[in-house]
Amino acid sequence: RTRELRTERASAGRDAGKICFRGSSGILAAIMLAFTVAACSHASPDREAAIGATATPGDKDIRLASRHYKDGSFGNAAKHFKLAVEKEPKNPDAWMGLAASYDRLRRFDLADRSYGRARKLSGDTAELMNNIGYSHLLRGDLLRARQFMLAAYQRSNTDPRIISNIETLNEMLAKAGKTPIPI
């Protein structure tokens, strides 16, 4: 159950390895426990060497941030993603990573701003809709989570991260007596 962090760049564009960014009350505590391990895609040594040859100013910070995120050091991840967006303000991957880090720090106000910037740069991609939906899931706003995850599923109905998040959301919706997303 993950919200993967996009960390690599493909030679033809950006690679999609994302935070699918996967409380204080019983349900929210269960969500946090279920999503303790967030899977981040990381570049292989060969891939990192290739990225280094065409590195952009924020790549080093994005790699560092991704490692911190994977290790559960969300404050350090946010710090490095913030450095990356300062160096590359038009990099949607850096903005999504920053938003996901803020989600894990429960700084939803800052996460919303960062998701907004990513949305302006990349549009309503399946990955972004899934991440925003997961953000709302963390907040306990199941209906908003449903809205965004349904949009993600409509854009990419085979992505295992989206399906996994929807399955978790559906369990919570069923407990709350709400309509699940048919998958």
RAGI-V959257 format. One record per residue. N is the residue number from 1. D_CENTER is the distance of its C-alpha to the mean C-alpha in whole Angstrom. Layout:
[[N;D_CENTER] [N;D_CENTER]]
This chain:
[[1;12] [2;8] [3;5] [4;6] [5;6] [6;8] [7;11] [8;14] [9;16] [10;18] [11;22] [12;22] [13;19] [14;15] [15;14] [16;11] [17;9] [18;6] [19;3] [20;4] [21;3] [22;6] [23;18] [24;21] [25;23] [26;23] [27;20] [28;18] [29;19] [30;19] [31;15] [32;14] [33;17] [34;16] [35;12] [36;14] [37;13] [38;9] [39;10] [40;9] [41;12] [42;14] [43;17] [44;21] [45;23] [46;25] [47;22] [48;21] [49;25] [50;24] [51;21] [52;24] [53;26] [54;24] [55;22] [56;21] [57;22] [58;18] [59;17] [60;19] [61;17] [62;14] [63;15] [64;16] [65;13] [66;11] [67;14] [68;14] [69;11] [70;12] [71;15] [72;14] [73;15] [74;12] [75;15] [76;16] [77;13] [78;12] [79;16] [80;15] [81;13] [82;15] [83;18] [84;16] [85;16] [86;19] [87;20] [88;18] [89;18] [90;17] [91;14] [92;11] [93;9] [94;11] [95;10] [96;6] [97;6] [98;9] [99;7] [100;5] [101;8] [102;10] [103;9] [104;10] [105;13] [106;14] [107;14] [108;13] [109;15] [110;14] [111;10] [112;12] [113;14] [114;11] [115;9] [116;13] [117;14] [118;11] [119;13] [120;16] [121;15] [122;14] [123;15] [124;13] [125;12] [126;11] [127;7] [128;7] [129;9] [130;8] [131;4] [132;8] [133;10] [134;8] [135;8] [136;12] [137;12] [138;12] [139;15] [140;17] [141;17] [142;17] [143;19] [144;16] [145;13] [146;16] [147;16] [148;13] [149;12] [150;16] [151;15] [152;12] [153;15] [154;18] [155;16] [156;15] [157;17] [158;17] [159;14] [160;14] [161;10] [162;11] [163;14] [164;14] [165;11] [166;14] [167;17] [168;16] [169;16] [170;19] [171;21] [172;20] [173;21] [174;24] [175;25] [176;25] [177;27] [178;25] [179;24] [180;22] [181;20] [182;22] [183;21]]
